[in-house]
Amino acid sequence: MNATLIAELDACTRLSQGATGAFPTIVSRLLAAGVDQYHADLLRAEKTYYMPDGDSHISSAEPVEGAIADLFDPAAVAAAIRASQAASISYTEFLKRIAAAGCTSYFVSLSGRRALYLGRRADSYIEYFPPQA
């Protein structure tokens, strides 16, 4: 993986954390960079970006504020997603809310147009991307 691509992936991580980039904008940048999927690990405070050829890059992320709940609440995860989609909360607040709902990590499949949110016991919630305009 070349330095330019690594810099772009790290920039996307910073944009999401700094509340300076909206999810659709970041997704567009990741797609343009050739990313197939990524994993946001709330326990380790990092994102791993995966390319179709199997190459990957790990970006350090800001730790989640507050504790990650023991039990997974898919309705609370869905509510945090809706608030984020409505741009009524920051990414930091989104992470805080999904952690409080027991989410330990999530995978985003750009090619599959969905995100899979996971809890400590492999409980899960799938969120499909909205239809493209």
N, C-alpha and C positions, 0 to 999 in steps of 0.2 A: 504494500500500500504506500503510495507516495505522500510526501509531506503536504502537498496542496490539499489532497483529500482528507488527510488527518486534521488539518487546520479547519476545513469546512465542517467536519463532524464535531469537533470541539466547539466551534462557533455555534452550531445548532444547539448543543447542550447548554451553552451559556445563554443563548437567546431565550430558550424555554424557561430557564431558571430566573432570568432577569426580568421576566414579564414584558420583554421588549418584542417578542415575536409571537404571533398567533399560531395556533396549531396548524391551520391550513397552509400558512406561509412556510413553516418549518417542514411540513410534509413535502411541499413542492421542492424545497431545497434538497431534502434527502433523496427524493426521487431523481432529481437532476444529477445528484452525485452518484447515483447508481445503487443506493442502499435498497436491499430487499426487505429487511426487517430489523427491528431493534428490541432490546430487552432493557427495561428500567428496573434496576434492583434497588429497592428502597432499603433493604437491610445493609447492603454494602455501599450505598450512595455512589452508584456508578451506572452508566449506560453502555451497553455493548451494541455496536452497529455491525450488521452482517451483510456482506456482499454476496451476490449470486454465485461467485466462484469459490466461496468458502472462506475468503479472507474476512477478518474482523478487526475491530478497533474498540478499545475500552476508553471511555471518557469519564473522568471523575465528576461527580455531581455533588451538589450541596446535600448534607444530611437532612432528613425529614424532621420537621419540628414536632415534638411530642412523641409519644409511644405508639407503636403499632399494636392495635388491639389483638387479643388472642382469637376471638371469634370473627368470622367473615360475615359481613352484612351486604349482600349483593344489591339490595334496594338503596342503601346509603352510598355505595359505589356509583350506582346509576344516577343518583341525585347529584353527586359531585361532578360527574361527567356532564350532566345537563347544565349545571351552573357554569362550568368551564366553557361549554359550547355557546352559552349565552353571553360570554365574556363578562360575567358578573363577579368572577373571582379570578385571582392570579393563579399561576401555575404552582406557586408555593402553597397557597391556600388549598388548591386541588390536591396536592400531595398530602397535606395535613389531614384533609377530610378522608381520602381513601385509606390512609394509614389508620385513622380512627375507626374506619370500617373494616379493619383487619386485612387490608391488602398489603402483601409483602413485596410484590413485583408485578410488572405487566409486560407483555409482549405486544408489539405492534407489527402486524404484517402489512406492509405497504402494498404488496402485490395482491394480497387477499382482502385488503380494505376492511380490516377489523383489528380490534385489540382484545386481548385476553388478560383479564385481571385475576390474580391468584392470591389465595390466603395460605396460612400456615399448614393447613391440612389438605392442600390441593383443591380446596373449594374454588369455584371459578365463576366468572361472569364474562360474557362475550358482548362487546359493543361493536356493531357494524357501522362503518363510515356512512354518513348521509349520502343519498344519491347525488351524483355529479350533475351540475346544472348544464 
